[in-house]
Amino acid sequence: PVIQPQFPDGTIFSNEIAFLGYDIVGSSDLVGPVREVNEGADAINLVTYWRVVAPENEPRRFFLHAIAGDGQIVAQDDRIGAPANYWQIGDTIIQRHSIQVAQNEGPVIYILGIYDPETGQRLSTRDGADHVQLEGGYPGE
């Protein structure tokens, strides 16, 4: 099937997997990842789309992190929906992410990437970054 995310991307991580983009899920009246107030926290809900370029037989995990102005991770969602040892070239991986950021955290940015859970080593993009930064409209902005 053709994947057409609301927020398309195309970043390739370590020549293994391409980040195709993401969709916002939840309330339809908000821009950017959804703000759902829950006991003093904003819930960020999105679906990410990935395409396997050249599978490795190493464990992989996707991460979504909320980063405060001081560089600290204030919320995160690390997960894998399909173990990497089953990935085949051309497979599409669809992953749902949800994190809650306390409203008193102030402005945050959201980053997304993939890493080896055994070593903690993040996969790099072609430009040397170890994540992509998601677009605006976020809680705290």
Phi and psi in radians as a Rosetta constraint file:
Dihedral C 1 N 2 CA 2 C 2 CIRCULARHARMONIC -1.451 0.35
Dihedral N 2 CA 2 C 2 N 3 CIRCULARHARMONIC 2.219 0.35
Dihedral C 2 N 3 CA 3 C 3 CIRCULARHARMONIC -1.720 0.35
Dihedral N 3 CA 3 C 3 N 4 CIRCULARHARMONIC 2.168 0.35
Dihedral C 3 N 4 CA 4 C 4 CIRCULARHARMONIC -2.246 0.35
Dihedral N 4 CA 4 C 4 N 5 CIRCULARHARMONIC 1.411 0.35
Dihedral C 4 N 5 CA 5 C 5 CIRCULARHARMONIC -1.132 0.35
Dihedral N 5 CA 5 C 5 N 6 CIRCULARHARMONIC 2.693 0.35
Dihedral C 5 N 6 CA 6 C 6 CIRCULARHARMONIC -1.031 0.35
Dihedral N 6 CA 6 C 6 N 7 CIRCULARHARMONIC -0.681 0.35
Dihedral C 6 N 7 CA 7 C 7 CIRCULARHARMONIC -2.097 0.35
Dihedral N 7 CA 7 C 7 N 8 CIRCULARHARMONIC 1.524 0.35
Dihedral C 7 N 8 CA 8 C 8 CIRCULARHARMONIC -1.245 0.35
Dihedral N 8 CA 8 C 8 N 9 CIRCULARHARMONIC 2.722 0.35
Dihedral C 8 N 9 CA 9 C 9 CIRCULARHARMONIC -2.371 0.35
Dihedral N 9 CA 9 C 9 N 10 CIRCULARHARMONIC -1.945 0.35
Dihedral C 9 N 10 CA 10 C 10 CIRCULARHARMONIC 2.290 0.35
Dihedral N 10 CA 10 C 10 N 11 CIRCULARHARMONIC 0.029 0.35
Dihedral C 10 N 11 CA 11 C 11 CIRCULARHARMONIC -1.082 0.35
Dihedral N 11 CA 11 C 11 N 12 CIRCULARHARMONIC 2.357 0.35
Dihedral C 11 N 12 CA 12 C 12 CIRCULARHARMONIC -1.867 0.35
Dihedral N 12 CA 12 C 12 N 13 CIRCULARHARMONIC 2.297 0.35
Dihedral C 12 N 13 CA 13 C 13 CIRCULARHARMONIC -1.781 0.35
Dihedral N 13 CA 13 C 13 N 14 CIRCULARHARMONIC 2.090 0.35
Dihedral C 13 N 14 CA 14 C 14 CIRCULARHARMONIC 0.854 0.35
Dihedral N 14 CA 14 C 14 N 15 CIRCULARHARMONIC 0.585 0.35
Dihedral C 14 N 15 CA 15 C 15 CIRCULARHARMONIC 0.935 0.35
Dihedral N 15 CA 15 C 15 N 16 CIRCULARHARMONIC 0.387 0.35
Dihedral C 15 N 16 CA 16 C 16 CIRCULARHARMONIC -1.866 0.35
Dihedral N 16 CA 16 C 16 N 17 CIRCULARHARMONIC -0.811 0.35
Dihedral C 16 N 17 CA 17 C 17 CIRCULARHARMONIC -2.540 0.35
Dihedral N 17 CA 17 C 17 N 18 CIRCULARHARMONIC 2.406 0.35
Dihedral C 17 N 18 CA 18 C 18 CIRCULARHARMONIC -1.802 0.35
Dihedral N 18 CA 18 C 18 N 19 CIRCULARHARMONIC 2.322 0.35
Dihedral C 18 N 19 CA 19 C 19 CIRCULARHARMONIC -1.493 0.35
Dihedral N 19 CA 19 C 19 N 20 CIRCULARHARMONIC 1.950 0.35
Dihedral C 19 N 20 CA 20 C 20 CIRCULARHARMONIC -1.433 0.35
Dihedral N 20 CA 20 C 20 N 21 CIRCULARHARMONIC -0.431 0.35
Dihedral C 20 N 21 CA 21 C 21 CIRCULARHARMONIC 2.431 0.35
Dihedral N 21 CA 21 C 21 N 22 CIRCULARHARMONIC -2.919 0.35
Dihedral C 21 N 22 CA 22 C 22 CIRCULARHARMONIC -2.587 0.35
Dihedral N 22 CA 22 C 22 N 23 CIRCULARHARMONIC 2.793 0.35
Dihedral C 22 N 23 CA 23 C 23 CIRCULARHARMONIC -2.058 0.35
Dihedral N 23 CA 23 C 23 N 24 CIRCULARHARMONIC 2.596 0.35
Dihedral C 23 N 24 CA 24 C 24 CIRCULARHARMONIC -1.560 0.35
Dihedral N 24 CA 24 C 24 N 25 CIRCULARHARMONIC 2.373 0.35
Dihedral C 24 N 25 CA 25 C 25 CIRCULARHARMONIC -2.160 0.35
Dihedral N 25 CA 25 C 25 N 26 CIRCULARHARMONIC 2.571 0.35
Dihedral C 25 N 26 CA 26 C 26 CIRCULARHARMONIC 2.048 0.35
Dihedral N 26 CA 26 C 26 N 27 CIRCULARHARMONIC -2.374 0.35
Dihedral C 26 N 27 CA 27 C 27 CIRCULARHARMONIC -1.021 0.35
Dihedral N 27 CA 27 C 27 N 28 CIRCULARHARMONIC 2.387 0.35
Dihedral C 27 N 28 CA 28 C 28 CIRCULARHARMONIC -1.617 0.35
Dihedral N 28 CA 28 C 28 N 29 CIRCULARHARMONIC -0.081 0.35
Dihedral C 28 N 29 CA 29 C 29 CIRCULARHARMONIC -1.732 0.35
Dihedral N 29 CA 29 C 29 N 30 CIRCULARHARMONIC 0.191 0.35
Dihedral C 29 N 30 CA 30 C 30 CIRCULARHARMONIC -2.082 0.35
Dihedral N 30 CA 30 C 30 N 31 CIRCULARHARMONIC 2.669 0.35
Dihedral C 30 N 31 CA 31 C 31 CIRCULARHARMONIC -1.808 0.35
Dihedral N 31 CA 31 C 31 N 32 CIRCULARHARMONIC 2.479 0.35
Dihedral C 31 N 32 CA 32 C 32 CIRCULARHARMONIC 1.446 0.35
Dihedral N 32 CA 32 C 32 N 33 CIRCULARHARMONIC 3.096 0.35
Dihedral C 32 N 33 CA 33 C 33 CIRCULARHARMONIC -0.913 0.35
Dihedral N 33 CA 33 C 33 N 34 CIRCULARHARMONIC 2.435 0.35
Dihedral C 33 N 34 CA 34 C 34 CIRCULARHARMONIC -1.135 0.35
Dihedral N 34 CA 34 C 34 N 35 CIRCULARHARMONIC 2.375 0.35
Dihedral C 34 N 35 CA 35 C 35 CIRCULARHARMONIC -1.736 0.35
Dihedral N 35 CA 35 C 35 N 36 CIRCULARHARMONIC 1.966 0.35
Dihedral C 35 N 36 CA 36 C 36 CIRCULARHARMONIC -2.138 0.35
Dihedral N 36 CA 36 C 36 N 37 CIRCULARHARMONIC 1.897 0.35
Dihedral C 36 N 37 CA 37 C 37 CIRCULARHARMONIC -1.237 0.35
Dihedral N 37 CA 37 C 37 N 38 CIRCULARHARMONIC 2.221 0.35
Dihedral C 37 N 38 CA 38 C 38 CIRCULARHARMONIC -2.440 0.35
Dihedral N 38 CA 38 C 38 N 39 CIRCULARHARMONIC 1.714 0.35
Dihedral C 38 N 39 CA 39 C 39 CIRCULARHARMONIC 0.874 0.35
Dihedral N 39 CA 39 C 39 N 40 CIRCULARHARMONIC 0.953 0.35
Dihedral C 39 N 40 CA 40 C 40 CIRCULARHARMONIC 1.399 0.35
Dihedral N 40 CA 40 C 40 N 41 CIRCULARHARMONIC 0.245 0.35
Dihedral C 40 N 41 CA 41 C 41 CIRCULARHARMONIC -2.300 0.35
Dihedral N 41 CA 41 C 41 N 42 CIRCULARHARMONIC 2.654 0.35
Dihedral C 41 N 42 CA 42 C 42 CIRCULARHARMONIC -1.789 0.35
Dihedral N 42 CA 42 C 42 N 43 CIRCULARHARMONIC 2.212 0.35
Dihedral C 42 N 43 CA 43 C 43 CIRCULARHARMONIC -1.583 0.35
Dihedral N 43 CA 43 C 43 N 44 CIRCULARHARMONIC 2.266 0.35
Dihedral C 43 N 44 CA 44 C 44 CIRCULARHARMONIC -1.875 0.35
Dihedral N 44 CA 44 C 44 N 45 CIRCULARHARMONIC 2.049 0.35
Dihedral C 44 N 45 CA 45 C 45 CIRCULARHARMONIC -2.145 0.35
Dihedral N 45 CA 45 C 45 N 46 CIRCULARHARMONIC 2.141 0.35
Dihedral C 45 N 46 CA 46 C 46 CIRCULARHARMONIC -2.604 0.35
Dihedral N 46 CA 46 C 46 N 47 CIRCULARHARMONIC 2.850 0.35
Dihedral C 46 N 47 CA 47 C 47 CIRCULARHARMONIC -2.041 0.35
Dihedral N 47 CA 47 C 47 N 48 CIRCULARHARMONIC 2.239 0.35
Dihedral C 47 N 48 CA 48 C 48 CIRCULARHARMONIC -1.856 0.35
Dihedral N 48 CA 48 C 48 N 49 CIRCULARHARMONIC 2.644 0.35
Dihedral C 48 N 49 CA 49 C 49 CIRCULARHARMONIC -2.161 0.35
Dihedral N 49 CA 49 C 49 N 50 CIRCULARHARMONIC 2.308 0.35
Dihedral C 49 N 50 CA 50 C 50 CIRCULARHARMONIC -2.320 0.35
Dihedral N 50 CA 50 C 50 N 51 CIRCULARHARMONIC 2.619 0.35
Dihedral C 50 N 51 CA 51 C 51 CIRCULARHARMONIC -2.227 0.35
Dihedral N 51 CA 51 C 51 N 52 CIRCULARHARMONIC 2.270 0.35
Dihedral C 51 N 52 CA 52 C 52 CIRCULARHARMONIC -1.292 0.35
Dihedral N 52 CA 52 C 52 N 53 CIRCULARHARMONIC 2.183 0.35
Dihedral C 52 N 53 CA 53 C 53 CIRCULARHARMONIC -1.716 0.35
Dihedral N 53 CA 53 C 53 N 54 CIRCULARHARMONIC -0.876 0.35
Dihedral C 53 N 54 CA 54 C 54 CIRCULARHARMONIC -2.629 0.35
Dihedral N 54 CA 54 C 54 N 55 CIRCULARHARMONIC 1.664 0.35
Dihedral C 54 N 55 CA 55 C 55 CIRCULARHARMONIC -1.127 0.35
Dihedral N 55 CA 55 C 55 N 56 CIRCULARHARMONIC 2.505 0.35
Dihedral C 55 N 56 CA 56 C 56 CIRCULARHARMONIC -1.918 0.35
Dihedral N 56 CA 56 C 56 N 57 CIRCULARHARMONIC 2.686 0.35
Dihedral C 56 N 57 CA 57 C 57 CIRCULARHARMONIC -1.642 0.35
Dihedral N 57 CA 57 C 57 N 58 CIRCULARHARMONIC 0.782 0.35
Dihedral C 57 N 58 CA 58 C 58 CIRCULARHARMONIC -2.061 0.35
Dihedral N 58 CA 58 C 58 N 59 CIRCULARHARMONIC 2.624 0.35
Dihedral C 58 N 59 CA 59 C 59 CIRCULARHARMONIC -1.161 0.35
Dihedral N 59 CA 59 C 59 N 60 CIRCULARHARMONIC 2.537 0.35
Dihedral C 59 N 60 CA 60 C 60 CIRCULARHARMONIC -2.382 0.35
Dihedral N 60 CA 60 C 60 N 61 CIRCULARHARMONIC 2.606 0.35
Dihedral C 60 N 61 CA 61 C 61 CIRCULARHARMONIC -2.510 0.35
Dihedral N 61 CA 61 C 61 N 62 CIRCULARHARMONIC 2.424 0.35
Dihedral C 61 N 62 CA 62 C 62 CIRCULARHARMONIC -1.532 0.35
Dihedral N 62 CA 62 C 62 N 63 CIRCULARHARMONIC 2.590 0.35
Dihedral C 62 N 63 CA 63 C 63 CIRCULARHARMONIC -2.313 0.35
Dihedral N 63 CA 63 C 63 N 64 CIRCULARHARMONIC 2.553 0.35
Dihedral C 63 N 64 CA 64 C 64 CIRCULARHARMONIC -2.204 0.35
Dihedral N 64 CA 64 C 64 N 65 CIRCULARHARMONIC 2.088 0.35
Dihedral C 64 N 65 CA 65 C 65 CIRCULARHARMONIC -2.126 0.35
Dihedral N 65 CA 65 C 65 N 66 CIRCULARHARMONIC 2.468 0.35
Dihedral C 65 N 66 CA 66 C 66 CIRCULARHARMONIC -1.743 0.35
Dihedral N 66 CA 66 C 66 N 67 CIRCULARHARMONIC 2.167 0.35
Dihedral C 66 N 67 CA 67 C 67 CIRCULARHARMONIC -1.991 0.35
Dihedral N 67 CA 67 C 67 N 68 CIRCULARHARMONIC 2.184 0.35
Dihedral C 67 N 68 CA 68 C 68 CIRCULARHARMONIC -1.356 0.35
Dihedral N 68 CA 68 C 68 N 69 CIRCULARHARMONIC 2.976 0.35
Dihedral C 68 N 69 CA 69 C 69 CIRCULARHARMONIC -1.007 0.35
Dihedral N 69 CA 69 C 69 N 70 CIRCULARHARMONIC -0.463 0.35
Dihedral C 69 N 70 CA 70 C 70 CIRCULARHARMONIC -1.522 0.35
Dihedral N 70 CA 70 C 70 N 71 CIRCULARHARMONIC 0.086 0.35
Dihedral C 70 N 71 CA 71 C 71 CIRCULARHARMONIC 1.559 0.35
Dihedral N 71 CA 71 C 71 N 72 CIRCULARHARMONIC -0.030 0.35
Dihedral C 71 N 72 CA 72 C 72 CIRCULARHARMONIC -1.450 0.35
Dihedral N 72 CA 72 C 72 N 73 CIRCULARHARMONIC 2.515 0.35
Dihedral C 72 N 73 CA 73 C 73 CIRCULARHARMONIC -1.322 0.35
Dihedral N 73 CA 73 C 73 N 74 CIRCULARHARMONIC 2.115 0.35
Dihedral C 73 N 74 CA 74 C 74 CIRCULARHARMONIC -1.848 0.35
Dihedral N 74 CA 74 C 74 N 75 CIRCULARHARMONIC -0.225 0.35
Dihedral C 74 N 75 CA 75 C 75 CIRCULARHARMONIC -2.828 0.35
Dihedral N 75 CA 75 C 75 N 76 CIRCULARHARMONIC 2.626 0.35
Dihedral C 75 N 76 CA 76 C 76 CIRCULARHARMONIC -2.722 0.35
Dihedral N 76 CA 76 C 76 N 77 CIRCULARHARMONIC 2.765 0.35
Dihedral C 76 N 77 CA 77 C 77 CIRCULARHARMONIC -2.481 0.35
Dihedral N 77 CA 77 C 77 N 78 CIRCULARHARMONIC 1.855 0.35
Dihedral C 77 N 78 CA 78 C 78 CIRCULARHARMONIC -1.945 0.35
Dihedral N 78 CA 78 C 78 N 79 CIRCULARHARMONIC 2.223 0.35
Dihedral C 78 N 79 CA 79 C 79 CIRCULARHARMONIC -2.831 0.35
Dihedral N 79 CA 79 C 79 N 80 CIRCULARHARMONIC 2.945 0.35
Dihedral C 79 N 80 CA 80 C 80 CIRCULARHARMONIC -2.503 0.35
Dihedral N 80 CA 80 C 80 N 81 CIRCULARHARMONIC 2.236 0.35
Dihedral C 80 N 81 CA 81 C 81 CIRCULARHARMONIC -1.568 0.35
Dihedral N 81 CA 81 C 81 N 82 CIRCULARHARMONIC -0.447 0.35
Dihedral C 81 N 82 CA 82 C 82 CIRCULARHARMONIC -2.388 0.35
Dihedral N 82 CA 82 C 82 N 83 CIRCULARHARMONIC 2.055 0.35
Dihedral C 82 N 83 CA 83 C 83 CIRCULARHARMONIC -0.985 0.35
Dihedral N 83 CA 83 C 83 N 84 CIRCULARHARMONIC 2.405 0.35
Dihedral C 83 N 84 CA 84 C 84 CIRCULARHARMONIC -1.076 0.35
Dihedral N 84 CA 84 C 84 N 85 CIRCULARHARMONIC -0.462 0.35
Dihedral C 84 N 85 CA 85 C 85 CIRCULARHARMONIC -1.211 0.35
Dihedral N 85 CA 85 C 85 N 86 CIRCULARHARMONIC -0.146 0.35
Dihedral C 85 N 86 CA 86 C 86 CIRCULARHARMONIC -1.764 0.35
Dihedral N 86 CA 86 C 86 N 87 CIRCULARHARMONIC -0.102 0.35
Dihedral C 86 N 87 CA 87 C 87 CIRCULARHARMONIC -1.183 0.35
Dihedral N 87 CA 87 C 87 N 88 CIRCULARHARMONIC 2.456 0.35
Dihedral C 87 N 88 CA 88 C 88 CIRCULARHARMONIC -2.160 0.35
Dihedral N 88 CA 88 C 88 N 89 CIRCULARHARMONIC 2.666 0.35
Dihedral C 88 N 89 CA 89 C 89 CIRCULARHARMONIC -0.940 0.35
Dihedral N 89 CA 89 C 89 N 90 CIRCULARHARMONIC 2.279 0.35
Dihedral C 89 N 90 CA 90 C 90 CIRCULARHARMONIC 1.584 0.35
Dihedral N 90 CA 90 C 90 N 91 CIRCULARHARMONIC -0.183 0.35
Dihedral C 90 N 91 CA 91 C 91 CIRCULARHARMONIC -1.054 0.35
Dihedral N 91 CA 91 C 91 N 92 CIRCULARHARMONIC 2.502 0.35
Dihedral C 91 N 92 CA 92 C 92 CIRCULARHARMONIC -1.832 0.35
Dihedral N 92 CA 92 C 92 N 93 CIRCULARHARMONIC 2.252 0.35
Dihedral C 92 N 93 CA 93 C 93 CIRCULARHARMONIC -1.939 0.35
Dihedral N 93 CA 93 C 93 N 94 CIRCULARHARMONIC 2.202 0.35
Dihedral C 93 N 94 CA 94 C 94 CIRCULARHARMONIC -1.973 0.35
Dihedral N 94 CA 94 C 94 N 95 CIRCULARHARMONIC 2.160 0.35
Dihedral C 94 N 95 CA 95 C 95 CIRCULARHARMONIC -2.240 0.35
Dihedral N 95 CA 95 C 95 N 96 CIRCULARHARMONIC 2.281 0.35
Dihedral C 95 N 96 CA 96 C 96 CIRCULARHARMONIC -1.678 0.35
Dihedral N 96 CA 96 C 96 N 97 CIRCULARHARMONIC 2.411 0.35
Dihedral C 96 N 97 CA 97 C 97 CIRCULARHARMONIC -2.212 0.35
Dihedral N 97 CA 97 C 97 N 98 CIRCULARHARMONIC 2.505 0.35
Dihedral C 97 N 98 CA 98 C 98 CIRCULARHARMONIC -2.609 0.35
Dihedral N 98 CA 98 C 98 N 99 CIRCULARHARMONIC 2.198 0.35
Dihedral C 98 N 99 CA 99 C 99 CIRCULARHARMONIC -2.378 0.35
Dihedral N 99 CA 99 C 99 N 100 CIRCULARHARMONIC 2.768 0.35
Dihedral C 99 N 100 CA 100 C 100 CIRCULARHARMONIC -2.089 0.35
Dihedral N 100 CA 100 C 100 N 101 CIRCULARHARMONIC 2.261 0.35
Dihedral C 100 N 101 CA 101 C 101 CIRCULARHARMONIC -1.979 0.35
Dihedral N 101 CA 101 C 101 N 102 CIRCULARHARMONIC 2.177 0.35
Dihedral C 101 N 102 CA 102 C 102 CIRCULARHARMONIC -1.033 0.35
Dihedral N 102 CA 102 C 102 N 103 CIRCULARHARMONIC 2.376 0.35
Dihedral C 102 N 103 CA 103 C 103 CIRCULARHARMONIC -1.106 0.35
Dihedral N 103 CA 103 C 103 N 104 CIRCULARHARMONIC -0.398 0.35
Dihedral C 103 N 104 CA 104 C 104 CIRCULARHARMONIC -1.502 0.35
Dihedral N 104 CA 104 C 104 N 105 CIRCULARHARMONIC 0.102 0.35
Dihedral C 104 N 105 CA 105 C 105 CIRCULARHARMONIC -1.278 0.35
Dihedral N 105 CA 105 C 105 N 106 CIRCULARHARMONIC -0.348 0.35
Dihedral C 105 N 106 CA 106 C 106 CIRCULARHARMONIC 1.413 0.35
Dihedral N 106 CA 106 C 106 N 107 CIRCULARHARMONIC -2.876 0.35
Dihedral C 106 N 107 CA 107 C 107 CIRCULARHARMONIC -1.084 0.35
Dihedral N 107 CA 107 C 107 N 108 CIRCULARHARMONIC 2.417 0.35
Dihedral C 107 N 108 CA 108 C 108 CIRCULARHARMONIC -2.343 0.35
Dihedral N 108 CA 108 C 108 N 109 CIRCULARHARMONIC 2.751 0.35
Dihedral C 108 N 109 CA 109 C 109 CIRCULARHARMONIC -2.012 0.35
Dihedral N 109 CA 109 C 109 N 110 CIRCULARHARMONIC 2.750 0.35
Dihedral C 109 N 110 CA 110 C 110 CIRCULARHARMONIC -2.032 0.35
Dihedral N 110 CA 110 C 110 N 111 CIRCULARHARMONIC 2.246 0.35
Dihedral C 110 N 111 CA 111 C 111 CIRCULARHARMONIC -2.152 0.35
Dihedral N 111 CA 111 C 111 N 112 CIRCULARHARMONIC 2.691 0.35
Dihedral C 111 N 112 CA 112 C 112 CIRCULARHARMONIC -2.415 0.35
Dihedral N 112 CA 112 C 112 N 113 CIRCULARHARMONIC 2.489 0.35
Dihedral C 112 N 113 CA 113 C 113 CIRCULARHARMONIC -2.956 0.35
Dihedral N 113 CA 113 C 113 N 114 CIRCULARHARMONIC -2.862 0.35
Dihedral C 113 N 114 CA 114 C 114 CIRCULARHARMONIC -2.486 0.35
Dihedral N 114 CA 114 C 114 N 115 CIRCULARHARMONIC 2.532 0.35
Dihedral C 114 N 115 CA 115 C 115 CIRCULARHARMONIC -2.576 0.35
Dihedral N 115 CA 115 C 115 N 116 CIRCULARHARMONIC 2.955 0.35
Dihedral C 115 N 116 CA 116 C 116 CIRCULARHARMONIC -1.591 0.35
Dihedral N 116 CA 116 C 116 N 117 CIRCULARHARMONIC 2.006 0.35
Dihedral C 116 N 117 CA 117 C 117 CIRCULARHARMONIC -1.210 0.35
Dihedral N 117 CA 117 C 117 N 118 CIRCULARHARMONIC -0.304 0.35
Dihedral C 117 N 118 CA 118 C 118 CIRCULARHARMONIC -1.384 0.35
Dihedral N 118 CA 118 C 118 N 119 CIRCULARHARMONIC -0.568 0.35
Dihedral C 118 N 119 CA 119 C 119 CIRCULARHARMONIC -1.920 0.35
Dihedral N 119 CA 119 C 119 N 120 CIRCULARHARMONIC -0.346 0.35
Dihedral C 119 N 120 CA 120 C 120 CIRCULARHARMONIC 1.414 0.35
Dihedral N 120 CA 120 C 120 N 121 CIRCULARHARMONIC -0.045 0.35
Dihedral C 120 N 121 CA 121 C 121 CIRCULARHARMONIC -1.238 0.35
Dihedral N 121 CA 121 C 121 N 122 CIRCULARHARMONIC 2.182 0.35
Dihedral C 121 N 122 CA 122 C 122 CIRCULARHARMONIC -1.444 0.35
Dihedral N 122 CA 122 C 122 N 123 CIRCULARHARMONIC 2.572 0.35
Dihedral C 122 N 123 CA 123 C 123 CIRCULARHARMONIC -1.355 0.35
Dihedral N 123 CA 123 C 123 N 124 CIRCULARHARMONIC 2.531 0.35
Dihedral C 123 N 124 CA 124 C 124 CIRCULARHARMONIC -1.742 0.35
Dihedral N 124 CA 124 C 124 N 125 CIRCULARHARMONIC 2.645 0.35
Dihedral C 124 N 125 CA 125 C 125 CIRCULARHARMONIC -1.471 0.35
Dihedral N 125 CA 125 C 125 N 126 CIRCULARHARMONIC 3.029 0.35
Dihedral C 125 N 126 CA 126 C 126 CIRCULARHARMONIC -1.098 0.35
Dihedral N 126 CA 126 C 126 N 127 CIRCULARHARMONIC -0.443 0.35
Dihedral C 126 N 127 CA 127 C 127 CIRCULARHARMONIC -1.628 0.35
Dihedral N 127 CA 127 C 127 N 128 CIRCULARHARMONIC 0.143 0.35
Dihedral C 127 N 128 CA 128 C 128 CIRCULARHARMONIC 1.610 0.35
Dihedral N 128 CA 128 C 128 N 129 CIRCULARHARMONIC -0.071 0.35
Dihedral C 128 N 129 CA 129 C 129 CIRCULARHARMONIC -1.288 0.35
Dihedral N 129 CA 129 C 129 N 130 CIRCULARHARMONIC 2.756 0.35
Dihedral C 129 N 130 CA 130 C 130 CIRCULARHARMONIC -1.935 0.35
Dihedral N 130 CA 130 C 130 N 131 CIRCULARHARMONIC 0.311 0.35
Dihedral C 130 N 131 CA 131 C 131 CIRCULARHARMONIC -2.910 0.35
Dihedral N 131 CA 131 C 131 N 132 CIRCULARHARMONIC 2.970 0.35
Dihedral C 131 N 132 CA 132 C 132 CIRCULARHARMONIC -2.044 0.35
Dihedral N 132 CA 132 C 132 N 133 CIRCULARHARMONIC 2.563 0.35
Dihedral C 132 N 133 CA 133 C 133 CIRCULARHARMONIC -1.695 0.35
Dihedral N 133 CA 133 C 133 N 134 CIRCULARHARMONIC 2.275 0.35
Dihedral C 133 N 134 CA 134 C 134 CIRCULARHARMONIC -1.353 0.35
Dihedral N 134 CA 134 C 134 N 135 CIRCULARHARMONIC 2.765 0.35
Dihedral C 134 N 135 CA 135 C 135 CIRCULARHARMONIC -1.261 0.35
Dihedral N 135 CA 135 C 135 N 136 CIRCULARHARMONIC 2.967 0.35
Dihedral C 135 N 136 CA 136 C 136 CIRCULARHARMONIC -1.252 0.35
Dihedral N 136 CA 136 C 136 N 137 CIRCULARHARMONIC -2.978 0.35
Dihedral C 136 N 137 CA 137 C 137 CIRCULARHARMONIC 1.588 0.35
Dihedral N 137 CA 137 C 137 N 138 CIRCULARHARMONIC 0.512 0.35
Dihedral C 137 N 138 CA 138 C 138 CIRCULARHARMONIC -1.715 0.35
Dihedral N 138 CA 138 C 138 N 139 CIRCULARHARMONIC 2.803 0.35
Dihedral C 138 N 139 CA 139 C 139 CIRCULARHARMONIC -0.985 0.35
Dihedral N 139 CA 139 C 139 N 140 CIRCULARHARMONIC 2.485 0.35
Dihedral C 139 N 140 CA 140 C 140 CIRCULARHARMONIC 1.565 0.35
Dihedral N 140 CA 140 C 140 N 141 CIRCULARHARMONIC -0.202 0.35
